Amino acid sequence: MASDDELPVLAGTDPVAALFAAGVREVVVKRGAAGASAYTVTEAVERPARSVPVVDTVGAGDAFVAGYLSGLLDGVDLAARLDRAVTTGAFAVAARGDWEGLPTRTELGLLDAVPGTTVR
């Protein structure tokens, strides 16, 4: 898992292919406000960033990784892992601080709620 500016440093001009050739089974590329991508040898998934007001970007990458890994541990598929990662990253940037905005599992769906929805 790396940002799009870190990958070429790791593996040259075609980093995803180079990492697969080296035996890596899954590559995740974080692109900040441009979203993210995840690749396996047989699958590629792209997700846009969630549209939220950005308050503080500190901890966004860590939140993204936490969301992705929690999906991996839950056994969800590649697309669902990437969705969760992008969502946890969005929660992180919408609050001040590096962990204060992180959602609980039950809060993950809140970004899909219609504006004005009452949450109890």
The 8 nearest C-alpha neighbors of each residue, nearest first, counted from 0:
[[1, 27, 26, 28, 2, 29, 64, 25],
 [2, 0, 28, 5, 29, 6, 27, 3],
 [1, 3, 29, 5, 28, 4, 30, 6],
 [2, 4, 5, 6, 28, 30, 29, 1],
 [3, 5, 2, 6, 7, 8, 1, 30],
 [6, 4, 2, 8, 3, 7, 1, 9],
 [5, 7, 9, 8, 3, 4, 14, 1],
 [8, 6, 11, 10, 9, 5, 14, 12],
 [9, 7, 6, 5, 10, 11, 4, 14],
 [10, 8, 6, 7, 11, 5, 14, 18],
 [9, 11, 14, 7, 8, 17, 6, 18],
 [12, 10, 7, 14, 13, 8, 9, 6],
 [11, 13, 14, 7, 10, 17, 6, 8],
 [14, 12, 16, 15, 11, 17, 10, 7],
 [13, 15, 10, 17, 11, 16, 7, 12],
 [14, 16, 18, 17, 13, 19, 26, 10],
 [17, 15, 19, 18, 14, 13, 20, 21],
 [18, 16, 14, 20, 19, 15, 10, 13],
 [17, 19, 21, 15, 20, 23, 16, 14],
 [18, 20, 23, 16, 22, 21, 17, 24],
 [21, 19, 17, 18, 22, 16, 23, 15],
 [22, 20, 18, 19, 23, 17, 16, 24],
 [23, 21, 19, 20, 24, 18, 17, 25],
 [22, 24, 19, 18, 25, 21, 20, 26],
 [25, 23, 39, 22, 19, 40, 26, 18],
 [24, 26, 39, 38, 23, 27, 37, 40],
 [27, 25, 38, 37, 0, 39, 28, 15],
 [28, 26, 37, 0, 36, 38, 1, 29],
 [27, 29, 36, 2, 1, 35, 3, 0],
 [30, 28, 2, 35, 31, 1, 3, 27],
 [31, 29, 34, 33, 35, 2, 3, 32],
 [30, 32, 33, 34, 29, 48, 35, 2],
 [31, 33, 48, 34, 30, 47, 49, 50],
 [34, 32, 30, 31, 48, 47, 35, 29],
 [35, 33, 48, 47, 30, 46, 32, 31],
 [34, 36, 29, 30, 46, 28, 45, 47],
 [37, 35, 45, 28, 44, 27, 46, 38],
 [36, 38, 27, 44, 26, 43, 28, 45],
 [39, 37, 43, 26, 25, 42, 27, 44],
 [38, 40, 25, 42, 41, 24, 43, 26],
 [39, 41, 42, 38, 24, 19, 25, 43],
 [42, 40, 39, 43, 38, 24, 25, 44],
 [43, 41, 39, 38, 40, 44, 37, 77],
 [44, 42, 38, 37, 39, 45, 41, 36],
 [43, 45, 37, 36, 78, 38, 42, 46],
 [46, 44, 36, 35, 37, 43, 47, 34],
 [45, 47, 35, 34, 36, 48, 44, 82],
 [48, 46, 34, 33, 49, 35, 45, 32],
 [47, 49, 34, 32, 33, 85, 50, 46],
 [50, 48, 89, 51, 47, 86, 85, 34],
 [49, 51, 48, 52, 89, 32, 53, 47],
 [52, 50, 53, 49, 93, 89, 92, 90],
 [51, 53, 93, 54, 50, 92, 89, 94],
 [52, 54, 93, 92, 55, 51, 56, 94],
 [53, 55, 93, 94, 92, 95, 52, 56],
 [56, 54, 92, 95, 57, 53, 94, 93],
 [55, 57, 92, 59, 58, 54, 53, 91],
 [58, 56, 97, 55, 59, 96, 92, 91],
 [57, 59, 97, 61, 60, 62, 56, 91],
 [60, 58, 88, 62, 91, 56, 61, 57],
 [61, 59, 63, 62, 58, 64, 88, 29],
 [60, 62, 64, 58, 63, 59, 65, 88],
 [63, 61, 65, 59, 88, 60, 64, 87],
 [64, 62, 84, 88, 60, 66, 61, 65],
 [63, 65, 67, 61, 66, 62, 68, 60],
 [66, 64, 62, 68, 63, 67, 69, 61],
 [67, 65, 84, 69, 63, 83, 64, 68],
 [66, 68, 84, 80, 64, 70, 65, 69],
 [67, 69, 71, 65, 70, 66, 64, 72],
 [70, 68, 72, 66, 71, 67, 65, 73],
 [71, 69, 80, 73, 67, 68, 72, 75],
 [70, 72, 68, 74, 73, 69, 75, 67],
 [71, 73, 69, 74, 70, 68, 75, 67],
 [74, 72, 70, 71, 75, 69, 68, 80],
 [75, 73, 71, 72, 70, 76, 69, 80],
 [76, 74, 70, 73, 79, 71, 80, 77],
 [75, 77, 79, 78, 80, 74, 71, 70],
 [76, 78, 80, 79, 81, 75, 37, 44],
 [77, 79, 81, 80, 76, 44, 82, 37],
 [78, 80, 82, 76, 81, 77, 75, 83],
 [81, 79, 70, 67, 77, 83, 78, 82],
 [80, 82, 84, 78, 83, 79, 67, 85],
 [83, 81, 79, 85, 84, 80, 86, 78],
 [82, 84, 86, 80, 66, 81, 85, 67],
 [85, 83, 66, 63, 67, 81, 87, 86],
 [84, 86, 88, 82, 83, 87, 63, 48],
 [85, 87, 83, 89, 88, 84, 82, 90],
 [88, 86, 90, 84, 89, 62, 66, 85],
 [87, 89, 63, 59, 62, 91, 85, 86],
 [90, 88, 86, 91, 87, 92, 49, 85],
 [89, 91, 87, 93, 88, 100, 92, 101],
 [90, 92, 100, 88, 89, 59, 101, 93],
 [93, 91, 56, 55, 53, 89, 94, 90],
 [92, 94, 53, 54, 90, 91, 52, 89],
 [95, 93, 100, 92, 54, 91, 55, 96],
 [94, 96, 55, 54, 99, 97, 93, 100],
 [97, 95, 99, 98, 94, 57, 55, 100],
 [96, 98, 58, 57, 99, 91, 95, 59],
 [99, 97, 101, 100, 96, 58, 91, 62],
 [98, 100, 96, 101, 97, 94, 95, 91],
 [101, 99, 91, 94, 90, 98, 102, 93],
 [100, 102, 91, 98, 99, 90, 87, 103],
 [103, 101, 106, 107, 100, 104, 90, 87],
 [102, 104, 106, 105, 107, 101, 87, 100],
 [103, 105, 106, 107, 102, 108, 101, 69],
 [104, 106, 103, 107, 108, 102, 109, 110],
 [105, 107, 103, 102, 109, 104, 108, 110],
 [108, 106, 104, 109, 105, 102, 103, 86],
 [109, 107, 106, 111, 110, 105, 112, 104],
 [108, 110, 112, 111, 106, 107, 105, 118],
 [109, 111, 112, 108, 107, 86, 49, 106],
 [110, 112, 109, 108, 113, 107, 114, 86],
 [113, 111, 109, 110, 114, 116, 108, 115],
 [112, 114, 116, 115, 111, 110, 109, 117],
 [115, 113, 116, 112, 111, 117, 110, 109],
 [114, 116, 113, 117, 112, 118, 109, 111],
 [117, 115, 114, 113, 118, 112, 109, 119],
 [118, 116, 115, 119, 114, 112, 113, 109],
 [117, 119, 116, 109, 115, 112, 106, 113],
 [118, 117, 116, 106, 109, 105, 115, 112]]
